[in-house]
Amino acid sequence: MATIYEVSKLAGVSLATVSRVINKNSRVSDKTRQKVLAAMSELGYRPNSIAQSLASNRSNSVGILVSELHGPFFGQMMAGIESELRAAGKHVIITTGHSEEDKEKDGVEFLISRNCDAIILHVEAVSDEYIIELSKGKTPIYLMSRLVEGLEEQCISLNNELGGYLATNSIIQQGHSAIAYIAGPQFKADSQDRLAGHKRALAENNIAFSDTLYFEGDFKETGGRDGLKYFLSSKQTFSALICANDEMASGAITFAREQGFSLPKNLSIIGFDNIIFAQHTYPKLTTIDNPVNLMGHMAAKLVLKNIYQQKNISITHSFEPTLITRDSVVFNS
């Protein structure tokens, strides 16, 4: 196996120059860089990443912990993070926490053990106290879609309460007052905030919140199906259905059509997140845009700025949701 010494000799440069080329140091001319790269190619030399890490005190890798790998929401998030880091010559190591405290903590320990330069966390089960304590460790952490008091500069978050308010208020402005609501799991902060926004919009419009028109779902298509099935079996009267994410809205749309509903004539439905398939449901789903891909890019930029000292990077910590109007909501005359 070729060594860095052989590369140095063939290229006719010093070991330090070869090291600069390997570590993409800008203090090397293009002509010299090409000579070194040509020598590396001819000899079949591949840099030892472990040795590079020890020499530079950087692994050039960033850990990502997300709740799940399935589904378009997390795919959009990870794509935003990875593409931004890859463009800067960094790599990612990904693991999951499945929204369970023990698994989230285990995922964090795994990423720390991989010598990541920083960790981007999308965690839902661990407490704020755990996160604050974790932030005092040697490995810097940054949070996606979560705001922890005292760590605001390390968080990229969405105003979920506003999103919940926009969804319900838009439905009310379309003449609906009998409104069913399928929430996400209430141990999750974003679910709690979206429900709070829903209740605020109802209160502002003098509409009472009804426990009989409330169902706690699972943020999956099954939650939308089960929620709508529950409302129909209990003989509740409602003209609109709000789902706390698009996957549940998709499940509700499928079940409604199976039951013979003409949508949106018989039932208006709105989702939350604006994931990729929202514009491909039938009818096309009116929803609240959660710019998770853009937020992923921003989380990566935060790492590049704070950990890798990249210049001229502007950071937005808090994002605002917006209403995306499509075909699944109509005026209730």
ZAKOLDREN-588879 format. One record per residue (C-alpha): residue in one letter; chain; x, y, z. Coordinates in pm, 1 decimal, always signed. Example, Ala and Ser with C-alpha at 12.3 -4.5 7.8 and 13.67 -1.06 7.14 Angstrom:
% residues 2
<r residu="a" chaine="A" east="+1230.0" north="-450.0" up="+780.0"/>
<r residu="s" chaine="A" east="+1367.0" north="-106.0" up="+714.0"/>
% end
This chain:
% residues 333
<r residu="m" chaine="A" east="+0.0" north="+0.0" up="+0.0"/>
<r residu="a" chaine="A" east="+138.8" north="+339.2" up="-101.5"/>
<r residu="t" chaine="A" east="+243.3" north="+585.6" up="+168.9"/>
<r residu="i" chaine="A" east="+239.2" north="+963.0" up="+194.0"/>
<r residu="y" chaine="A" east="+618.7" north="+953.4" up="+169.3"/>
<r residu="e" chaine="A" east="+599.9" north="+787.4" up="-173.1"/>
<r residu="v" chaine="A" east="+347.0" north="+1047.6" up="-288.5"/>
<r residu="s" chaine="A" east="+580.9" north="+1322.9" up="-170.0"/>
<r residu="k" chaine="A" east="+876.6" north="+1174.5" up="-356.8"/>
<r residu="l" chaine="A" east="+687.9" north="+1114.9" up="-683.2"/>
<r residu="a" chaine="A" east="+531.4" north="+1462.5" up="-682.7"/>
<r residu="g" chaine="A" east="+858.9" north="+1628.0" up="-585.2"/>
<r residu="v" chaine="A" east="+707.2" north="+1819.7" up="-296.4"/>
<r residu="s" chaine="A" east="+735.5" north="+1817.7" up="+82.0"/>
<r residu="l" chaine="A" east="+528.7" north="+1602.6" up="+315.6"/>
<r residu="a" chaine="A" east="+367.8" north="+1921.1" up="+445.8"/>
<r residu="t" chaine="A" east="+249.1" north="+2012.4" up="+96.0"/>
<r residu="v" chaine="A" east="+96.6" north="+1667.4" up="+42.0"/>
<r residu="s" chaine="A" east="-79.1" north="+1705.0" up="+377.8"/>
<r residu="r" chaine="A" east="-218.0" north="+2043.9" up="+274.5"/>
<r residu="v" chaine="A" east="-358.3" north="+1897.1" up="-47.7"/>
<r residu="i" chaine="A" east="-516.8" north="+1605.7" up="+140.5"/>
<r residu="n" chaine="A" east="-677.8" north="+1843.8" up="+389.4"/>
<r residu="k" chaine="A" east="-788.8" north="+2080.7" up="+109.5"/>
<r residu="n" chaine="A" east="-582.2" north="+2369.0" up="+241.4"/>
<r residu="s" chaine="A" east="-609.3" north="+2673.3" up="+16.6"/>
<r residu="r" chaine="A" east="-240.2" north="+2758.7" up="+60.1"/>
<r residu="v" chaine="A" east="-137.3" north="+2536.6" up="-230.7"/>
<r residu="s" chaine="A" east="-119.2" north="+2647.5" up="-595.1"/>
<r residu="d" chaine="A" east="-337.4" north="+2471.5" up="-849.1"/>
<r residu="k" chaine="A" east="-29.5" north="+2346.9" up="-1035.1"/>
<r residu="t" chaine="A" east="+119.7" north="+2189.6" up="-722.9"/>
<r residu="r" chaine="A" east="-217.1" north="+2048.5" up="-618.2"/>
<r residu="q" chaine="A" east="-255.8" north="+1874.7" up="-954.9"/>
<r residu="k" chaine="A" east="+95.4" north="+1725.9" up="-927.6"/>
<r residu="v" chaine="A" east="+11.6" north="+1581.4" up="-586.5"/>
<r residu="l" chaine="A" east="-326.9" north="+1449.7" up="-697.5"/>
<r residu="a" chaine="A" east="-167.2" north="+1289.0" up="-1005.0"/>
<r residu="a" chaine="A" east="+94.1" north="+1117.5" up="-786.1"/>
<r residu="m" chaine="A" east="-176.5" north="+993.8" up="-549.0"/>
<r residu="s" chaine="A" east="-371.6" north="+854.5" up="-844.8"/>
<r residu="e" chaine="A" east="-69.4" north="+684.4" up="-999.7"/>
<r residu="l" chaine="A" east="+26.4" north="+519.8" up="-670.7"/>
<r residu="g" chaine="A" east="-332.1" north="+437.7" up="-572.7"/>
<r residu="y" chaine="A" east="-283.3" north="+627.8" up="-248.0"/>
<r residu="r" chaine="A" east="-583.6" north="+684.9" up="-23.5"/>
<r residu="p" chaine="A" east="-555.0" north="+910.3" up="+283.4"/>
<r residu="n" chaine="A" east="-607.7" north="+742.4" up="+618.1"/>
<r residu="s" chaine="A" east="-913.9" north="+919.2" up="+762.2"/>
<r residu="i" chaine="A" east="-833.1" north="+807.9" up="+1117.0"/>
<r residu="a" chaine="A" east="-482.0" north="+949.2" up="+1091.6"/>
<r residu="q" chaine="A" east="-623.8" north="+1270.4" up="+945.7"/>
<r residu="s" chaine="A" east="-862.8" north="+1295.2" up="+1236.6"/>
<r residu="l" chaine="A" east="-587.8" north="+1252.3" up="+1492.1"/>
<r residu="a" chaine="A" east="-367.1" north="+1508.9" up="+1317.9"/>
<r residu="s" chaine="A" east="-634.0" north="+1774.9" up="+1270.7"/>
<r residu="n" chaine="A" east="-851.9" north="+1698.2" up="+1574.7"/>
<r residu="r" chaine="A" east="-1141.4" north="+1685.9" up="+1325.3"/>
<r residu="s" chaine="A" east="-1320.4" north="+1386.5" up="+1177.1"/>
<r residu="n" chaine="A" east="-1496.0" north="+1600.2" up="+913.1"/>
<r residu="s" chaine="A" east="-1812.4" north="+1408.2" up="+997.1"/>
<r residu="v" chaine="A" east="-2134.3" north="+1530.4" up="+1155.7"/>
<r residu="g" chaine="A" east="-2378.4" north="+1304.6" up="+1337.6"/>
<r residu="i" chaine="A" east="-2751.4" north="+1320.8" up="+1266.5"/>
<r residu="l" chaine="A" east="-3009.2" north="+1168.1" up="+1497.7"/>
<r residu="v" chaine="A" east="-3366.3" north="+1162.4" up="+1364.6"/>
<r residu="s" chaine="A" east="-3682.9" north="+998.2" up="+1488.7"/>
<r residu="e" chaine="A" east="-3736.0" north="+776.5" up="+1184.1"/>
<r residu="l" chaine="A" east="-3585.2" north="+700.5" up="+845.2"/>
<r residu="h" chaine="A" east="-3914.9" north="+627.7" up="+670.2"/>
<r residu="g" chaine="A" east="-4145.2" north="+891.2" up="+527.4"/>
<r residu="p" chaine="A" east="-4090.2" north="+1208.1" up="+324.4"/>
<r residu="f" chaine="A" east="-4068.1" north="+1444.7" up="+623.4"/>
<r residu="f" chaine="A" east="-3741.9" north="+1304.2" up="+756.4"/>
<r residu="g" chaine="A" east="-3613.5" north="+1242.1" up="+405.7"/>
<r residu="q" chaine="A" east="-3650.0" north="+1612.0" up="+324.5"/>
<r residu="m" chaine="A" east="-3483.4" north="+1705.4" up="+653.4"/>
<r residu="m" chaine="A" east="-3183.3" north="+1477.4" up="+607.2"/>
<r residu="a" chaine="A" east="-3144.8" north="+1575.3" up="+242.0"/>
<r residu="g" chaine="A" east="-3117.2" north="+1941.7" up="+341.0"/>
<r residu="i" chaine="A" east="-2855.7" north="+1870.7" up="+607.2"/>
<r residu="e" chaine="A" east="-2650.0" north="+1626.5" up="+399.8"/>
<r residu="s" chaine="A" east="-2638.2" north="+1832.2" up="+79.8"/>
<r residu="e" chaine="A" east="-2518.9" north="+2143.1" up="+264.1"/>
<r residu="l" chaine="A" east="-2248.3" north="+1953.4" up="+450.6"/>
<r residu="r" chaine="A" east="-2138.1" north="+1752.6" up="+146.8"/>
<r residu="a" chaine="A" east="-2092.3" north="+2073.8" up="-51.7"/>
<r residu="a" chaine="A" east="-1848.8" north="+2180.2" up="+220.8"/>
<r residu="g" chaine="A" east="-1657.5" north="+1851.6" up="+205.5"/>
<r residu="k" chaine="A" east="-1809.9" north="+1702.3" up="+521.8"/>
<r residu="h" chaine="A" east="-1983.2" north="+1368.4" up="+568.7"/>
<r residu="v" chaine="A" east="-2275.0" north="+1256.6" up="+783.8"/>
<r residu="i" chaine="A" east="-2336.7" north="+960.0" up="+1011.5"/>
<r residu="i" chaine="A" east="-2708.8" north="+892.0" up="+1063.3"/>
<r residu="t" chaine="A" east="-2893.9" north="+699.0" up="+1331.6"/>
<r residu="t" chaine="A" east="-3248.3" north="+691.7" up="+1469.7"/>
<r residu="g" chaine="A" east="-3419.4" north="+736.0" up="+1804.9"/>
<r residu="h" chaine="A" east="-3774.2" north="+619.0" up="+1719.6"/>
<r residu="s" chaine="A" east="-3916.8" north="+880.4" up="+1961.0"/>
<r residu="e" chaine="A" east="-3819.1" north="+662.2" up="+2258.5"/>
<r residu="e" chaine="A" east="-3607.4" north="+803.4" up="+2538.7"/>
<r residu="d" chaine="A" east="-3370.6" north="+507.9" up="+2574.0"/>
<r residu="k" chaine="A" east="-3316.9" north="+479.1" up="+2199.1"/>
<r residu="e" chaine="A" east="-3257.6" north="+852.3" up="+2160.5"/>
<r residu="k" chaine="A" east="-2996.5" north="+846.6" up="+2436.5"/>
<r residu="d" chaine="A" east="-2835.8" north="+535.7" up="+2285.9"/>
<r residu="g" chaine="A" east="-2821.5" north="+710.7" up="+1946.9"/>
<r residu="v" chaine="A" east="-2653.0" north="+1013.6" up="+2101.0"/>
<r residu="e" chaine="A" east="-2389.4" north="+794.0" up="+2269.7"/>
<r residu="f" chaine="A" east="-2326.4" north="+611.0" up="+1942.4"/>
<r residu="l" chaine="A" east="-2264.3" north="+935.2" up="+1753.4"/>
<r residu="i" chaine="A" east="-2034.9" north="+1067.9" up="+2025.5"/>
<r residu="s" chaine="A" east="-1836.8" north="+742.2" up="+2011.4"/>
<r residu="r" chaine="A" east="-1790.5" north="+791.2" up="+1634.7"/>
<r residu="n" chaine="A" east="-1590.3" north="+1105.9" up="+1706.4"/>
<r residu="c" chaine="A" east="-1833.5" north="+1334.9" up="+1522.5"/>
<r residu="d" chaine="A" east="-1731.3" north="+1700.1" up="+1516.2"/>
<r residu="a" chaine="A" east="-2089.6" north="+1796.4" up="+1602.7"/>
<r residu="i" chaine="A" east="-2432.2" north="+1634.1" up="+1629.9"/>
<r residu="i" chaine="A" east="-2761.7" north="+1756.9" up="+1485.6"/>
<r residu="l" chaine="A" east="-3053.0" north="+1620.0" up="+1688.0"/>
<r residu="h" chaine="A" east="-3418.5" north="+1572.1" up="+1605.4"/>
<r residu="v" chaine="A" east="-3527.9" north="+1427.9" up="+1940.2"/>
<r residu="e" chaine="A" east="-3873.4" north="+1413.5" up="+2093.2"/>
<r residu="a" chaine="A" east="-3862.8" north="+1186.1" up="+2397.6"/>
<r residu="v" chaine="A" east="-3562.1" north="+1310.8" up="+2594.9"/>
<r residu="s" chaine="A" east="-3616.8" north="+1600.3" up="+2833.7"/>
<r residu="d" chaine="A" east="-3492.7" north="+1957.3" up="+2802.0"/>
<r residu="e" chaine="A" east="-3284.2" north="+1891.4" up="+3113.8"/>
<r residu="y" chaine="A" east="-3106.2" north="+1602.2" up="+2942.6"/>
<r residu="i" chaine="A" east="-3036.8" north="+1816.8" up="+2635.5"/>
<r residu="i" chaine="A" east="-2901.4" north="+2103.7" up="+2846.4"/>
<r residu="e" chaine="A" east="-2668.6" north="+1865.3" up="+3029.8"/>
<r residu="l" chaine="A" east="-2561.8" north="+1709.4" up="+2699.6"/>
<r residu="s" chaine="A" east="-2476.7" north="+2055.0" up="+2564.2"/>
<r residu="k" chaine="A" east="-2210.4" north="+2090.3" up="+2834.4"/>
<r residu="g" chaine="A" east="-2011.1" north="+1796.7" up="+2693.5"/>
<r residu="k" chaine="A" east="-1719.5" north="+1801.6" up="+2449.6"/>
<r residu="t" chaine="A" east="-1927.8" north="+1729.7" up="+2139.7"/>
<r residu="p" chaine="A" east="-2130.1" north="+2034.2" up="+2027.0"/>
<r residu="i" chaine="A" east="-2500.9" north="+1968.7" up="+1970.2"/>
<r residu="y" chaine="A" east="-2758.6" north="+2147.0" up="+1756.9"/>
<r residu="l" chaine="A" east="-3134.4" north="+2092.6" up="+1761.4"/>
<r residu="m" chaine="A" east="-3375.3" north="+2055.4" up="+1470.2"/>
<r residu="s" chaine="A" east="-3745.9" north="+2140.6" up="+1508.8"/>
<r residu="r" chaine="A" east="-3710.6" north="+2200.1" up="+1881.6"/>
<r residu="l" chaine="A" east="-3651.1" north="+2508.2" up="+2094.8"/>
<r residu="v" chaine="A" east="-3488.9" north="+2461.9" up="+2435.1"/>
<r residu="e" chaine="A" east="-3474.1" north="+2760.1" up="+2668.0"/>
<r residu="g" chaine="A" east="-3114.2" north="+2866.0" up="+2722.3"/>
<r residu="l" chaine="A" east="-2993.2" north="+2698.5" up="+2401.6"/>
<r residu="e" chaine="A" east="-3168.9" north="+2925.6" up="+2153.5"/>
<r residu="e" chaine="A" east="-2848.7" north="+2985.7" up="+1952.5"/>
<r residu="q" chaine="A" east="-2815.4" north="+2610.0" up="+1897.0"/>
<r residu="c" chaine="A" east="-3174.4" north="+2557.1" up="+1781.4"/>
<r residu="i" chaine="A" east="-3348.3" north="+2565.7" up="+1444.6"/>
<r residu="s" chaine="A" east="-3721.5" north="+2565.0" up="+1511.9"/>
<r residu="l" chaine="A" east="-4065.5" north="+2623.5" up="+1362.6"/>
<r residu="n" chaine="A" east="-4346.7" north="+2826.6" up="+1515.4"/>
<r residu="n" chaine="A" east="-4582.5" north="+2528.9" up="+1540.6"/>
<r residu="e" chaine="A" east="-4840.9" north="+2717.3" up="+1746.0"/>
<r residu="l" chaine="A" east="-4880.4" north="+2968.3" up="+1464.9"/>
<r residu="g" chaine="A" east="-4909.7" north="+2683.1" up="+1215.9"/>
<r residu="g" chaine="A" east="-5189.8" north="+2524.8" up="+1415.5"/>
<r residu="y" chaine="A" east="-5363.2" north="+2861.1" up="+1435.7"/>
<r residu="l" chaine="A" east="-5332.4" north="+2923.5" up="+1059.7"/>
<r residu="a" chaine="A" east="-5479.1" north="+2582.8" up="+975.1"/>
<r residu="t" chaine="A" east="-5786.8" north="+2626.1" up="+1193.1"/>
<r residu="n" chaine="A" east="-5841.3" north="+2993.2" up="+1118.3"/>
<r residu="s" chaine="A" east="-5830.2" north="+2925.4" up="+744.3"/>
<r residu="i" chaine="A" east="-6097.1" north="+2656.3" up="+786.7"/>
<r residu="i" chaine="A" east="-6315.5" north="+2893.1" up="+990.4"/>
<r residu="q" chaine="A" east="-6278.3" north="+3166.0" up="+728.0"/>
<r residu="q" chaine="A" east="-6420.4" north="+2915.9" up="+479.1"/>
<r residu="g" chaine="A" east="-6743.4" north="+2907.1" up="+681.0"/>
<r residu="h" chaine="A" east="-6680.2" north="+2594.3" up="+888.5"/>
<r residu="s" chaine="A" east="-6765.6" north="+2584.7" up="+1259.2"/>
<r residu="a" chaine="A" east="-6813.9" north="+2210.7" up="+1320.7"/>
<r residu="i" chaine="A" east="-6447.6" north="+2110.3" up="+1301.0"/>
<r residu="a" chaine="A" east="-6291.7" north="+1776.0" up="+1391.6"/>
<r residu="y" chaine="A" east="-5924.5" north="+1763.4" up="+1490.7"/>
<r residu="i" chaine="A" east="-5677.0" north="+1473.4" up="+1471.1"/>
<r residu="a" chaine="A" east="-5373.2" north="+1563.9" up="+1682.2"/>
<r residu="g" chaine="A" east="-5027.7" north="+1413.4" up="+1684.9"/>
<r residu="p" chaine="A" east="-4893.8" north="+1225.5" up="+1990.6"/>
<r residu="q" chaine="A" east="-4919.2" north="+1468.3" up="+2279.9"/>
<r residu="f" chaine="A" east="-4584.0" north="+1380.5" up="+2435.9"/>
<r residu="k" chaine="A" east="-4431.6" north="+1562.0" up="+2137.9"/>
<r residu="a" chaine="A" east="-4383.3" north="+1937.2" up="+2176.1"/>
<r residu="d" chaine="A" east="-4474.9" north="+2016.0" up="+1815.3"/>
<r residu="s" chaine="A" east="-4804.9" north="+1827.8" up="+1856.0"/>
<r residu="q" chaine="A" east="-4883.7" north="+2020.4" up="+2172.7"/>
<r residu="d" chaine="A" east="-4807.3" north="+2352.4" up="+2005.6"/>
<r residu="r" chaine="A" east="-5017.9" north="+2277.3" up="+1697.7"/>
<r residu="l" chaine="A" east="-5311.3" north="+2183.0" up="+1920.3"/>
<r residu="a" chaine="A" east="-5263.7" north="+2505.0" up="+2119.4"/>
<r residu="g" chaine="A" east="-5281.1" north="+2704.5" up="+1795.0"/>
<r residu="h" chaine="A" east="-5597.1" north="+2519.2" up="+1696.0"/>
<r residu="k" chaine="A" east="-5760.0" north="+2606.7" up="+2028.8"/>
<r residu="r" chaine="A" east="-5653.5" north="+2971.2" up="+1999.8"/>
<r residu="a" chaine="A" east="-5818.0" north="+3005.4" up="+1659.3"/>
<r residu="l" chaine="A" east="-6138.7" north="+2847.4" up="+1790.2"/>
<r residu="a" chaine="A" east="-6145.8" north="+3079.2" up="+2092.3"/>
<r residu="e" chaine="A" east="-6086.6" north="+3391.3" up="+1882.0"/>
<r residu="n" chaine="A" east="-6386.9" north="+3296.6" up="+1670.0"/>
<r residu="n" chaine="A" east="-6610.3" north="+3207.5" up="+1966.9"/>
<r residu="i" chaine="A" east="-6618.5" north="+2837.1" up="+1880.6"/>
<r residu="a" chaine="A" east="-6599.0" north="+2598.8" up="+2174.9"/>
<r residu="f" chaine="A" east="-6338.7" north="+2321.4" up="+2167.7"/>
<r residu="s" chaine="A" east="-6519.7" north="+1986.3" up="+2174.3"/>
<r residu="d" chaine="A" east="-6361.4" north="+1674.8" up="+2326.8"/>
<r residu="t" chaine="A" east="-6592.7" north="+1465.3" up="+2111.1"/>
<r residu="l" chaine="A" east="-6436.1" north="+1615.0" up="+1797.5"/>
<r residu="y" chaine="A" east="-6080.8" north="+1547.7" up="+1916.8"/>
<r residu="f" chaine="A" east="-5869.6" north="+1238.6" up="+1848.7"/>
<r residu="e" chaine="A" east="-5501.2" north="+1177.0" up="+1931.1"/>
<r residu="g" chaine="A" east="-5330.7" north="+1015.4" up="+1633.5"/>
<r residu="d" chaine="A" east="-4983.6" north="+880.0" up="+1567.6"/>
<r residu="f" chaine="A" east="-4849.8" north="+1111.3" up="+1292.4"/>
<r residu="k" chaine="A" east="-4887.8" north="+820.2" up="+1047.0"/>
<r residu="e" chaine="A" east="-5153.1" north="+738.3" up="+786.5"/>
<r residu="t" chaine="A" east="-5308.7" north="+497.6" up="+1037.8"/>
<r residu="g" chaine="A" east="-5376.8" north="+789.3" up="+1271.8"/>
<r residu="g" chaine="A" east="-5579.3" north="+970.2" up="+1006.3"/>
<r residu="r" chaine="A" east="-5775.8" north="+658.1" up="+919.4"/>
<r residu="d" chaine="A" east="-5841.4" north="+568.7" up="+1283.9"/>
<r residu="g" chaine="A" east="-5934.1" north="+925.0" up="+1374.0"/>
<r residu="l" chaine="A" east="-6189.5" north="+968.4" up="+1097.9"/>
<r residu="k" chaine="A" east="-6329.6" north="+619.6" up="+1167.1"/>
<r residu="y" chaine="A" east="-6374.0" north="+718.4" up="+1533.5"/>
<r residu="f" chaine="A" east="-6558.8" north="+1039.2" up="+1448.2"/>
<r residu="l" chaine="A" east="-6790.3" north="+865.6" up="+1202.0"/>
<r residu="s" chaine="A" east="-6867.7" north="+575.4" up="+1436.6"/>
<r residu="s" chaine="A" east="-6956.6" north="+818.6" up="+1716.2"/>
<r residu="k" chaine="A" east="-7207.7" north="+988.4" up="+1484.7"/>
<r residu="q" chaine="A" east="-7047.1" north="+1330.8" up="+1522.0"/>
<r residu="t" chaine="A" east="-7152.6" north="+1603.9" up="+1281.0"/>
<r residu="f" chaine="A" east="-6868.6" north="+1802.5" up="+1125.4"/>
<r residu="s" chaine="A" east="-6793.8" north="+1963.3" up="+791.1"/>
<r residu="a" chaine="A" east="-6415.5" north="+1998.6" up="+820.4"/>
<r residu="l" chaine="A" east="-6126.7" north="+1785.9" up="+945.7"/>
<r residu="i" chaine="A" east="-5790.8" north="+1923.0" up="+1054.3"/>
<r residu="c" chaine="A" east="-5498.4" north="+1680.2" up="+1073.6"/>
<r residu="a" chaine="A" east="-5178.9" north="+1772.2" up="+1258.2"/>
<r residu="n" chaine="A" east="-4962.8" north="+1637.5" up="+976.0"/>
<r residu="d" chaine="A" east="-4996.3" north="+1541.6" up="+610.0"/>
<r residu="e" chaine="A" east="-4947.4" north="+1168.5" up="+660.8"/>
<r residu="m" chaine="A" east="-5256.8" north="+1154.3" up="+882.1"/>
<r residu="a" chaine="A" east="-5443.2" north="+1376.2" up="+635.8"/>
<r residu="s" chaine="A" east="-5354.6" north="+1130.3" up="+359.4"/>
<r residu="g" chaine="A" east="-5488.1" north="+840.4" up="+566.6"/>
<r residu="a" chaine="A" east="-5807.8" north="+1033.4" up="+635.8"/>
<r residu="i" chaine="A" east="-5856.0" north="+1116.1" up="+265.5"/>
<r residu="t" chaine="A" east="-5814.5" north="+750.7" up="+165.8"/>
<r residu="f" chaine="A" east="-6059.2" north="+630.5" up="+432.6"/>
<r residu="a" chaine="A" east="-6313.4" north="+902.7" up="+347.4"/>
<r residu="r" chaine="A" east="-6312.3" north="+802.1" up="-19.9"/>
<r residu="e" chaine="A" east="-6348.8" north="+435.3" up="+76.8"/>
<r residu="q" chaine="A" east="-6662.0" north="+535.4" up="+271.6"/>
<r residu="g" chaine="A" east="-6809.5" north="+702.8" up="-33.4"/>
<r residu="f" chaine="A" east="-6734.8" north="+1065.1" up="+52.4"/>
<r residu="s" chaine="A" east="-6710.0" north="+1313.0" up="-232.0"/>
<r residu="l" chaine="A" east="-6413.4" north="+1530.8" up="-135.0"/>
<r residu="p" chaine="A" east="-6410.4" north="+1817.0" up="-61.9"/>
<r residu="k" chaine="A" east="-6787.3" north="+1848.9" up="-121.8"/>
<r residu="n" chaine="A" east="-6880.9" north="+1628.9" up="+177.2"/>
<r residu="l" chaine="A" east="-6575.7" north="+1701.5" up="+390.6"/>
<r residu="s" chaine="A" east="-6297.2" north="+1960.6" up="+382.8"/>
<r residu="i" chaine="A" east="-5956.8" north="+1833.1" up="+499.9"/>
<r residu="i" chaine="A" east="-5636.8" north="+2023.4" up="+581.0"/>
<r residu="g" chaine="A" east="-5294.0" north="+1889.6" up="+677.7"/>
<r residu="f" chaine="A" east="-4965.2" north="+2019.2" up="+812.3"/>
<r residu="d" chaine="A" east="-4604.1" north="+1998.9" up="+678.9"/>
<r residu="n" chaine="A" east="-4649.6" north="+2028.8" up="+299.6"/>
<r residu="i" chaine="A" east="-4451.8" north="+1713.2" up="+234.1"/>
<r residu="i" chaine="A" east="-4386.9" north="+1606.9" up="-124.2"/>
<r residu="f" chaine="A" east="-4696.4" north="+1394.6" up="-179.3"/>
<r residu="a" chaine="A" east="-4938.9" north="+1663.3" up="-50.9"/>
<r residu="q" chaine="A" east="-4977.3" north="+1799.4" up="-402.6"/>
<r residu="h" chaine="A" east="-5043.5" north="+1450.8" up="-542.7"/>
<r residu="t" chaine="A" east="-5334.4" north="+1337.8" up="-322.2"/>
<r residu="y" chaine="A" east="-5686.9" north="+1352.5" up="-461.0"/>
<r residu="p" chaine="A" east="-5801.3" north="+1613.7" up="-398.3"/>
<r residu="k" chaine="A" east="-5469.8" north="+1797.0" up="-373.6"/>
<r residu="l" chaine="A" east="-5411.0" north="+1871.8" up="-7.1"/>
<r residu="t" chaine="A" east="-5442.3" north="+2217.2" up="+143.3"/>
<r residu="t" chaine="A" east="-5180.7" north="+2227.5" up="+417.5"/>
<r residu="i" chaine="A" east="-4940.8" north="+2431.1" up="+630.2"/>
<r residu="d" chaine="A" east="-4590.1" north="+2460.6" up="+490.2"/>
<r residu="n" chaine="A" east="-4319.5" north="+2338.2" up="+727.9"/>
<r residu="p" chaine="A" east="-3993.2" north="+2428.9" up="+547.1"/>
<r residu="v" chaine="A" east="-3804.9" north="+2132.0" up="+691.1"/>
<r residu="n" chaine="A" east="-3563.4" north="+2100.7" up="+397.7"/>
<r residu="l" chaine="A" east="-3464.2" north="+2466.3" up="+431.8"/>
<r residu="m" chaine="A" east="-3435.5" north="+2419.9" up="+808.3"/>
<r residu="g" chaine="A" east="-3205.1" north="+2122.7" up="+746.9"/>
<r residu="h" chaine="A" east="-2982.4" north="+2340.8" up="+530.7"/>
<r residu="m" chaine="A" east="-2982.6" north="+2600.8" up="+808.0"/>
<r residu="a" chaine="A" east="-2885.1" north="+2347.9" up="+1076.7"/>
<r residu="a" chaine="A" east="-2592.2" north="+2240.4" up="+860.2"/>
<r residu="k" chaine="A" east="-2491.4" north="+2604.0" up="+805.9"/>
<r residu="l" chaine="A" east="-2496.7" north="+2654.7" up="+1181.9"/>
<r residu="v" chaine="A" east="-2247.1" north="+2368.3" up="+1217.6"/>
<r residu="l" chaine="A" east="-2030.2" north="+2499.3" up="+933.0"/>
<r residu="k" chaine="A" east="-2020.6" north="+2845.0" up="+1089.3"/>
<r residu="n" chaine="A" east="-1961.1" north="+2745.0" up="+1452.3"/>
<r residu="i" chaine="A" east="-1753.4" north="+2428.3" up="+1418.1"/>
<r residu="y" chaine="A" east="-1566.8" north="+2466.5" up="+1089.5"/>
<r residu="q" chaine="A" east="-1536.4" north="+2845.5" up="+1110.6"/>
<r residu="q" chaine="A" east="-1677.8" north="+2913.5" up="+766.7"/>
<r residu="k" chaine="A" east="-1729.2" north="+3282.0" up="+695.8"/>
<r residu="n" chaine="A" east="-2016.8" north="+3488.0" up="+557.6"/>
<r residu="i" chaine="A" east="-2292.2" north="+3256.1" up="+676.7"/>
<r residu="s" chaine="A" east="-2616.8" north="+3412.7" up="+793.0"/>
<r residu="i" chaine="A" east="-2828.2" north="+3207.3" up="+1033.8"/>
<r residu="t" chaine="A" east="-3206.9" north="+3208.0" up="+1080.5"/>
<r residu="h" chaine="A" east="-3302.8" north="+3028.4" up="+1399.8"/>
<r residu="s" chaine="A" east="-3681.6" north="+3051.2" up="+1388.2"/>
<r residu="f" chaine="A" east="-3902.6" north="+2977.8" up="+1087.3"/>
<r residu="e" chaine="A" east="-4263.6" north="+3080.0" up="+1024.3"/>
<r residu="p" chaine="A" east="-4520.6" north="+2842.8" up="+870.5"/>
<r residu="t" chaine="A" east="-4746.5" north="+2952.0" up="+583.9"/>
<r residu="l" chaine="A" east="-5078.4" north="+2834.0" up="+443.2"/>
<r residu="i" chaine="A" east="-5065.1" north="+2643.4" up="+113.7"/>
<r residu="t" chaine="A" east="-5408.3" north="+2651.5" up="-51.2"/>
<r residu="r" chaine="A" east="-5498.1" north="+2364.5" up="-284.0"/>
<r residu="d" chaine="A" east="-5819.5" north="+2171.4" up="-348.8"/>
<r residu="s" chaine="A" east="-5916.0" north="+1983.6" up="-32.5"/>
<r residu="v" chaine="A" east="-6100.1" north="+2270.2" up="+139.7"/>
<r residu="v" chaine="A" east="-6414.4" north="+2442.3" up="+9.6"/>
<r residu="f" chaine="A" east="-6647.5" north="+2708.9" up="+142.6"/>
<r residu="n" chaine="A" east="-6921.8" north="+2573.8" up="+368.4"/>
<r residu="s" chaine="A" east="-7228.8" north="+2762.6" up="+251.9"/>
% end
